[in-house]
Amino acid sequence: MGLKDNIFKALKTNIEPNNKGENYVFEDNGKVDALAQGLTDAIVKWVQAQTFTVTSLNATQLNVPVITPVGPGTAAKVTVKIDENSQAADNPLSGTESMQSKVKLKTAVEV
């Protein structure tokens, strides 16, 4: 179920009577569906407008080009750590880089 379906279900559950008769039919002329879609659109728009900060991150790159005493070479694996609360042992700019990072939701995916 996606966000809209979850919102629709929550709204419908809260407006339907507790004791539905055997001939009960839910009729709202599409208003709950329209409200669920409107709330979904508003939530997605709000999330997309936010700028999030990376608070903790590990990024690994394989075969990084390096200069060695005998010439060019590659490092098998390099991992960079970022943490907003402290300097990482291998990255003294960790806290600063965390505060400069940005994360955005470009496209909402229906789940």
Chimera marker file (.cmm) of the C-alpha trace (Angstrom):
<marker_set name="trace">
<marker id="1" x="0.000" y="0.000" z="0.000" r="1" g="1" b="0" radius="0.5"/>
<marker id="2" x="1.150" y="3.498" z="-0.725" r="1" g="1" b="0" radius="0.5"/>
<marker id="3" x="0.901" y="6.671" z="1.306" r="1" g="1" b="0" radius="0.5"/>
<marker id="4" x="-2.431" y="7.654" z="-0.252" r="1" g="1" b="0" radius="0.5"/>
<marker id="5" x="-3.932" y="4.220" z="0.395" r="1" g="1" b="0" radius="0.5"/>
<marker id="6" x="-2.763" y="4.291" z="4.007" r="1" g="1" b="0" radius="0.5"/>
<marker id="7" x="-4.237" y="7.756" z="4.535" r="1" g="1" b="0" radius="0.5"/>
<marker id="8" x="-7.516" y="6.710" z="2.856" r="1" g="1" b="0" radius="0.5"/>
<marker id="9" x="-7.776" y="3.630" z="5.067" r="1" g="1" b="0" radius="0.5"/>
<marker id="10" x="-7.081" y="5.648" z="8.234" r="1" g="1" b="0" radius="0.5"/>
<marker id="11" x="-9.690" y="8.285" z="7.319" r="1" g="1" b="0" radius="0.5"/>
<marker id="12" x="-12.311" y="5.728" z="6.334" r="1" g="1" b="0" radius="0.5"/>
<marker id="13" x="-11.744" y="3.681" z="9.493" r="1" g="1" b="0" radius="0.5"/>
<marker id="14" x="-12.319" y="6.777" z="11.626" r="1" g="1" b="0" radius="0.5"/>
<marker id="15" x="-15.512" y="7.977" z="9.902" r="1" g="1" b="0" radius="0.5"/>
<marker id="16" x="-17.310" y="4.672" z="9.422" r="1" g="1" b="0" radius="0.5"/>
<marker id="17" x="-19.754" y="3.594" z="12.131" r="1" g="1" b="0" radius="0.5"/>
<marker id="18" x="-18.516" y="1.001" z="14.625" r="1" g="1" b="0" radius="0.5"/>
<marker id="19" x="-21.510" y="-1.281" z="14.151" r="1" g="1" b="0" radius="0.5"/>
<marker id="20" x="-22.077" y="-1.541" z="10.412" r="1" g="1" b="0" radius="0.5"/>
<marker id="21" x="-25.277" y="-3.253" z="9.432" r="1" g="1" b="0" radius="0.5"/>
<marker id="22" x="-25.266" y="-6.093" z="6.933" r="1" g="1" b="0" radius="0.5"/>
<marker id="23" x="-26.520" y="-3.758" z="4.198" r="1" g="1" b="0" radius="0.5"/>
<marker id="24" x="-23.972" y="-1.033" z="4.985" r="1" g="1" b="0" radius="0.5"/>
<marker id="25" x="-22.318" y="0.549" z="1.956" r="1" g="1" b="0" radius="0.5"/>
<marker id="26" x="-19.655" y="3.234" z="2.346" r="1" g="1" b="0" radius="0.5"/>
<marker id="27" x="-20.655" y="6.251" z="0.275" r="1" g="1" b="0" radius="0.5"/>
<marker id="28" x="-18.834" y="9.548" z="0.340" r="1" g="1" b="0" radius="0.5"/>
<marker id="29" x="-18.963" y="10.556" z="-3.338" r="1" g="1" b="0" radius="0.5"/>
<marker id="30" x="-15.173" y="10.321" z="-3.548" r="1" g="1" b="0" radius="0.5"/>
<marker id="31" x="-14.521" y="12.942" z="-0.864" r="1" g="1" b="0" radius="0.5"/>
<marker id="32" x="-12.330" y="10.712" z="1.319" r="1" g="1" b="0" radius="0.5"/>
<marker id="33" x="-10.320" y="9.654" z="-1.732" r="1" g="1" b="0" radius="0.5"/>
<marker id="34" x="-9.862" y="13.310" z="-2.734" r="1" g="1" b="0" radius="0.5"/>
<marker id="35" x="-8.844" y="14.220" z="0.829" r="1" g="1" b="0" radius="0.5"/>
<marker id="36" x="-6.380" y="11.301" z="0.946" r="1" g="1" b="0" radius="0.5"/>
<marker id="37" x="-4.827" y="12.444" z="-2.356" r="1" g="1" b="0" radius="0.5"/>
<marker id="38" x="-4.636" y="16.063" z="-1.134" r="1" g="1" b="0" radius="0.5"/>
<marker id="39" x="-2.919" y="15.020" z="2.100" r="1" g="1" b="0" radius="0.5"/>
<marker id="40" x="-0.535" y="12.765" z="0.156" r="1" g="1" b="0" radius="0.5"/>
<marker id="41" x="0.396" y="15.611" z="-2.198" r="1" g="1" b="0" radius="0.5"/>
<marker id="42" x="0.911" y="17.999" z="0.733" r="1" g="1" b="0" radius="0.5"/>
<marker id="43" x="3.153" y="15.530" z="2.598" r="1" g="1" b="0" radius="0.5"/>
<marker id="44" x="5.265" y="14.775" z="-0.493" r="1" g="1" b="0" radius="0.5"/>
<marker id="45" x="5.605" y="18.501" z="-1.270" r="1" g="1" b="0" radius="0.5"/>
<marker id="46" x="6.647" y="19.225" z="2.319" r="1" g="1" b="0" radius="0.5"/>
<marker id="47" x="9.263" y="16.437" z="2.370" r="1" g="1" b="0" radius="0.5"/>
<marker id="48" x="10.664" y="17.524" z="-1.010" r="1" g="1" b="0" radius="0.5"/>
<marker id="49" x="11.018" y="21.107" z="0.262" r="1" g="1" b="0" radius="0.5"/>
<marker id="50" x="13.210" y="20.006" z="3.186" r="1" g="1" b="0" radius="0.5"/>
<marker id="51" x="16.985" y="19.959" z="3.149" r="1" g="1" b="0" radius="0.5"/>
<marker id="52" x="18.353" y="17.212" z="5.344" r="1" g="1" b="0" radius="0.5"/>
<marker id="53" x="21.870" y="17.070" z="6.784" r="1" g="1" b="0" radius="0.5"/>
<marker id="54" x="23.974" y="13.914" z="6.768" r="1" g="1" b="0" radius="0.5"/>
<marker id="55" x="24.722" y="13.164" z="10.411" r="1" g="1" b="0" radius="0.5"/>
<marker id="56" x="26.729" y="9.990" z="9.942" r="1" g="1" b="0" radius="0.5"/>
<marker id="57" x="28.121" y="8.433" z="6.780" r="1" g="1" b="0" radius="0.5"/>
<marker id="58" x="30.696" y="5.935" z="5.574" r="1" g="1" b="0" radius="0.5"/>
<marker id="59" x="31.641" y="6.005" z="1.902" r="1" g="1" b="0" radius="0.5"/>
<marker id="60" x="34.010" y="3.469" z="0.380" r="1" g="1" b="0" radius="0.5"/>
<marker id="61" x="35.714" y="3.719" z="-2.984" r="1" g="1" b="0" radius="0.5"/>
<marker id="62" x="37.681" y="0.902" z="-4.573" r="1" g="1" b="0" radius="0.5"/>
<marker id="63" x="40.863" y="1.275" z="-6.644" r="1" g="1" b="0" radius="0.5"/>
<marker id="64" x="41.526" y="4.925" z="-5.794" r="1" g="1" b="0" radius="0.5"/>
<marker id="65" x="44.360" y="6.442" z="-7.885" r="1" g="1" b="0" radius="0.5"/>
<marker id="66" x="47.347" y="7.397" z="-5.697" r="1" g="1" b="0" radius="0.5"/>
<marker id="67" x="50.938" y="8.503" z="-6.154" r="1" g="1" b="0" radius="0.5"/>
<marker id="68" x="53.474" y="6.100" z="-4.665" r="1" g="1" b="0" radius="0.5"/>
<marker id="69" x="57.239" y="6.479" z="-4.267" r="1" g="1" b="0" radius="0.5"/>
<marker id="70" x="57.654" y="4.403" z="-7.437" r="1" g="1" b="0" radius="0.5"/>
<marker id="71" x="54.977" y="6.225" z="-9.468" r="1" g="1" b="0" radius="0.5"/>
<marker id="72" x="51.245" y="6.090" z="-9.985" r="1" g="1" b="0" radius="0.5"/>
<marker id="73" x="49.296" y="3.273" z="-8.373" r="1" g="1" b="0" radius="0.5"/>
<marker id="74" x="45.962" y="2.457" z="-6.798" r="1" g="1" b="0" radius="0.5"/>
<marker id="75" x="44.825" y="2.043" z="-3.227" r="1" g="1" b="0" radius="0.5"/>
<marker id="76" x="42.694" y="-1.081" z="-2.935" r="1" g="1" b="0" radius="0.5"/>
<marker id="77" x="40.045" y="0.549" z="-0.760" r="1" g="1" b="0" radius="0.5"/>
<marker id="78" x="39.510" y="3.977" z="0.798" r="1" g="1" b="0" radius="0.5"/>
<marker id="79" x="36.720" y="4.670" z="3.301" r="1" g="1" b="0" radius="0.5"/>
<marker id="80" x="35.818" y="8.188" z="4.370" r="1" g="1" b="0" radius="0.5"/>
<marker id="81" x="33.775" y="8.736" z="7.522" r="1" g="1" b="0" radius="0.5"/>
<marker id="82" x="31.603" y="11.741" z="8.347" r="1" g="1" b="0" radius="0.5"/>
<marker id="83" x="30.032" y="12.329" z="11.760" r="1" g="1" b="0" radius="0.5"/>
<marker id="84" x="28.361" y="15.555" z="12.843" r="1" g="1" b="0" radius="0.5"/>
<marker id="85" x="29.398" y="15.093" z="16.486" r="1" g="1" b="0" radius="0.5"/>
<marker id="86" x="33.082" y="14.349" z="16.188" r="1" g="1" b="0" radius="0.5"/>
<marker id="87" x="36.130" y="14.243" z="14.010" r="1" g="1" b="0" radius="0.5"/>
<marker id="88" x="36.651" y="10.872" z="12.414" r="1" g="1" b="0" radius="0.5"/>
<marker id="89" x="40.146" y="9.491" z="12.924" r="1" g="1" b="0" radius="0.5"/>
<marker id="90" x="40.747" y="9.458" z="9.160" r="1" g="1" b="0" radius="0.5"/>
<marker id="91" x="38.843" y="12.689" z="8.398" r="1" g="1" b="0" radius="0.5"/>
<marker id="92" x="39.548" y="15.724" z="10.612" r="1" g="1" b="0" radius="0.5"/>
<marker id="93" x="36.948" y="17.786" z="8.676" r="1" g="1" b="0" radius="0.5"/>
<marker id="94" x="34.211" y="15.259" z="9.446" r="1" g="1" b="0" radius="0.5"/>
<marker id="95" x="31.976" y="17.549" z="11.531" r="1" g="1" b="0" radius="0.5"/>
<marker id="96" x="32.285" y="20.456" z="9.093" r="1" g="1" b="0" radius="0.5"/>
<marker id="97" x="31.590" y="18.250" z="6.076" r="1" g="1" b="0" radius="0.5"/>
<marker id="98" x="28.517" y="16.824" z="7.786" r="1" g="1" b="0" radius="0.5"/>
<marker id="99" x="27.036" y="20.289" z="8.244" r="1" g="1" b="0" radius="0.5"/>
<marker id="100" x="27.743" y="21.193" z="4.599" r="1" g="1" b="0" radius="0.5"/>
<marker id="101" x="26.117" y="18.068" z="3.185" r="1" g="1" b="0" radius="0.5"/>
<marker id="102" x="22.585" y="18.103" z="1.812" r="1" g="1" b="0" radius="0.5"/>
<marker id="103" x="20.095" y="15.342" z="1.087" r="1" g="1" b="0" radius="0.5"/>
<marker id="104" x="16.887" y="15.903" z="-0.912" r="1" g="1" b="0" radius="0.5"/>
<marker id="105" x="13.999" y="13.682" z="-1.952" r="1" g="1" b="0" radius="0.5"/>
<marker id="106" x="13.842" y="14.159" z="-5.717" r="1" g="1" b="0" radius="0.5"/>
<marker id="107" x="11.020" y="11.777" z="-6.515" r="1" g="1" b="0" radius="0.5"/>
<marker id="108" x="8.493" y="10.188" z="-4.189" r="1" g="1" b="0" radius="0.5"/>
<marker id="109" x="8.155" y="6.472" z="-4.829" r="1" g="1" b="0" radius="0.5"/>
<marker id="110" x="4.803" y="4.817" z="-4.204" r="1" g="1" b="0" radius="0.5"/>
<marker id="111" x="5.272" y="1.814" z="-1.886" r="1" g="1" b="0" radius="0.5"/>
<link id1="1" id2="2" r="1" g="1" b="0" radius="0.2"/>
<link id1="2" id2="3" r="1" g="1" b="0" radius="0.2"/>
<link id1="3" id2="4" r="1" g="1" b="0" radius="0.2"/>
<link id1="4" id2="5" r="1" g="1" b="0" radius="0.2"/>
<link id1="5" id2="6" r="1" g="1" b="0" radius="0.2"/>
<link id1="6" id2="7" r="1" g="1" b="0" radius="0.2"/>
<link id1="7" id2="8" r="1" g="1" b="0" radius="0.2"/>
<link id1="8" id2="9" r="1" g="1" b="0" radius="0.2"/>
<link id1="9" id2="10" r="1" g="1" b="0" radius="0.2"/>
<link id1="10" id2="11" r="1" g="1" b="0" radius="0.2"/>
<link id1="11" id2="12" r="1" g="1" b="0" radius="0.2"/>
<link id1="12" id2="13" r="1" g="1" b="0" radius="0.2"/>
<link id1="13" id2="14" r="1" g="1" b="0" radius="0.2"/>
<link id1="14" id2="15" r="1" g="1" b="0" radius="0.2"/>
<link id1="15" id2="16" r="1" g="1" b="0" radius="0.2"/>
<link id1="16" id2="17" r="1" g="1" b="0" radius="0.2"/>
<link id1="17" id2="18" r="1" g="1" b="0" radius="0.2"/>
<link id1="18" id2="19" r="1" g="1" b="0" radius="0.2"/>
<link id1="19" id2="20" r="1" g="1" b="0" radius="0.2"/>
<link id1="20" id2="21" r="1" g="1" b="0" radius="0.2"/>
<link id1="21" id2="22" r="1" g="1" b="0" radius="0.2"/>
<link id1="22" id2="23" r="1" g="1" b="0" radius="0.2"/>
<link id1="23" id2="24" r="1" g="1" b="0" radius="0.2"/>
<link id1="24" id2="25" r="1" g="1" b="0" radius="0.2"/>
<link id1="25" id2="26" r="1" g="1" b="0" radius="0.2"/>
<link id1="26" id2="27" r="1" g="1" b="0" radius="0.2"/>
<link id1="27" id2="28" r="1" g="1" b="0" radius="0.2"/>
<link id1="28" id2="29" r="1" g="1" b="0" radius="0.2"/>
<link id1="29" id2="30" r="1" g="1" b="0" radius="0.2"/>
<link id1="30" id2="31" r="1" g="1" b="0" radius="0.2"/>
<link id1="31" id2="32" r="1" g="1" b="0" radius="0.2"/>
<link id1="32" id2="33" r="1" g="1" b="0" radius="0.2"/>
<link id1="33" id2="34" r="1" g="1" b="0" radius="0.2"/>
<link id1="34" id2="35" r="1" g="1" b="0" radius="0.2"/>
<link id1="35" id2="36" r="1" g="1" b="0" radius="0.2"/>
<link id1="36" id2="37" r="1" g="1" b="0" radius="0.2"/>
<link id1="37" id2="38" r="1" g="1" b="0" radius="0.2"/>
<link id1="38" id2="39" r="1" g="1" b="0" radius="0.2"/>
<link id1="39" id2="40" r="1" g="1" b="0" radius="0.2"/>
<link id1="40" id2="41" r="1" g="1" b="0" radius="0.2"/>
<link id1="41" id2="42" r="1" g="1" b="0" radius="0.2"/>
<link id1="42" id2="43" r="1" g="1" b="0" radius="0.2"/>
<link id1="43" id2="44" r="1" g="1" b="0" radius="0.2"/>
<link id1="44" id2="45" r="1" g="1" b="0" radius="0.2"/>
<link id1="45" id2="46" r="1" g="1" b="0" radius="0.2"/>
<link id1="46" id2="47" r="1" g="1" b="0" radius="0.2"/>
<link id1="47" id2="48" r="1" g="1" b="0" radius="0.2"/>
<link id1="48" id2="49" r="1" g="1" b="0" radius="0.2"/>
<link id1="49" id2="50" r="1" g="1" b="0" radius="0.2"/>
<link id1="50" id2="51" r="1" g="1" b="0" radius="0.2"/>
<link id1="51" id2="52" r="1" g="1" b="0" radius="0.2"/>
<link id1="52" id2="53" r="1" g="1" b="0" radius="0.2"/>
<link id1="53" id2="54" r="1" g="1" b="0" radius="0.2"/>
<link id1="54" id2="55" r="1" g="1" b="0" radius="0.2"/>
<link id1="55" id2="56" r="1" g="1" b="0" radius="0.2"/>
<link id1="56" id2="57" r="1" g="1" b="0" radius="0.2"/>
<link id1="57" id2="58" r="1" g="1" b="0" radius="0.2"/>
<link id1="58" id2="59" r="1" g="1" b="0" radius="0.2"/>
<link id1="59" id2="60" r="1" g="1" b="0" radius="0.2"/>
<link id1="60" id2="61" r="1" g="1" b="0" radius="0.2"/>
<link id1="61" id2="62" r="1" g="1" b="0" radius="0.2"/>
<link id1="62" id2="63" r="1" g="1" b="0" radius="0.2"/>
<link id1="63" id2="64" r="1" g="1" b="0" radius="0.2"/>
<link id1="64" id2="65" r="1" g="1" b="0" radius="0.2"/>
<link id1="65" id2="66" r="1" g="1" b="0" radius="0.2"/>
<link id1="66" id2="67" r="1" g="1" b="0" radius="0.2"/>
<link id1="67" id2="68" r="1" g="1" b="0" radius="0.2"/>
<link id1="68" id2="69" r="1" g="1" b="0" radius="0.2"/>
<link id1="69" id2="70" r="1" g="1" b="0" radius="0.2"/>
<link id1="70" id2="71" r="1" g="1" b="0" radius="0.2"/>
<link id1="71" id2="72" r="1" g="1" b="0" radius="0.2"/>
<link id1="72" id2="73" r="1" g="1" b="0" radius="0.2"/>
<link id1="73" id2="74" r="1" g="1" b="0" radius="0.2"/>
<link id1="74" id2="75" r="1" g="1" b="0" radius="0.2"/>
<link id1="75" id2="76" r="1" g="1" b="0" radius="0.2"/>
<link id1="76" id2="77" r="1" g="1" b="0" radius="0.2"/>
<link id1="77" id2="78" r="1" g="1" b="0" radius="0.2"/>
<link id1="78" id2="79" r="1" g="1" b="0" radius="0.2"/>
<link id1="79" id2="80" r="1" g="1" b="0" radius="0.2"/>
<link id1="80" id2="81" r="1" g="1" b="0" radius="0.2"/>
<link id1="81" id2="82" r="1" g="1" b="0" radius="0.2"/>
<link id1="82" id2="83" r="1" g="1" b="0" radius="0.2"/>
<link id1="83" id2="84" r="1" g="1" b="0" radius="0.2"/>
<link id1="84" id2="85" r="1" g="1" b="0" radius="0.2"/>
<link id1="85" id2="86" r="1" g="1" b="0" radius="0.2"/>
<link id1="86" id2="87" r="1" g="1" b="0" radius="0.2"/>
<link id1="87" id2="88" r="1" g="1" b="0" radius="0.2"/>
<link id1="88" id2="89" r="1" g="1" b="0" radius="0.2"/>
<link id1="89" id2="90" r="1" g="1" b="0" radius="0.2"/>
<link id1="90" id2="91" r="1" g="1" b="0" radius="0.2"/>
<link id1="91" id2="92" r="1" g="1" b="0" radius="0.2"/>
<link id1="92" id2="93" r="1" g="1" b="0" radius="0.2"/>
<link id1="93" id2="94" r="1" g="1" b="0" radius="0.2"/>
<link id1="94" id2="95" r="1" g="1" b="0" radius="0.2"/>
<link id1="95" id2="96" r="1" g="1" b="0" radius="0.2"/>
<link id1="96" id2="97" r="1" g="1" b="0" radius="0.2"/>
<link id1="97" id2="98" r="1" g="1" b="0" radius="0.2"/>
<link id1="98" id2="99" r="1" g="1" b="0" radius="0.2"/>
<link id1="99" id2="100" r="1" g="1" b="0" radius="0.2"/>
<link id1="100" id2="101" r="1" g="1" b="0" radius="0.2"/>
<link id1="101" id2="102" r="1" g="1" b="0" radius="0.2"/>
<link id1="102" id2="103" r="1" g="1" b="0" radius="0.2"/>
<link id1="103" id2="104" r="1" g="1" b="0" radius="0.2"/>
<link id1="104" id2="105" r="1" g="1" b="0" radius="0.2"/>
<link id1="105" id2="106" r="1" g="1" b="0" radius="0.2"/>
<link id1="106" id2="107" r="1" g="1" b="0" radius="0.2"/>
<link id1="107" id2="108" r="1" g="1" b="0" radius="0.2"/>
<link id1="108" id2="109" r="1" g="1" b="0" radius="0.2"/>
<link id1="109" id2="110" r="1" g="1" b="0" radius="0.2"/>
<link id1="110" id2="111" r="1" g="1" b="0" radius="0.2"/>
</marker_set>
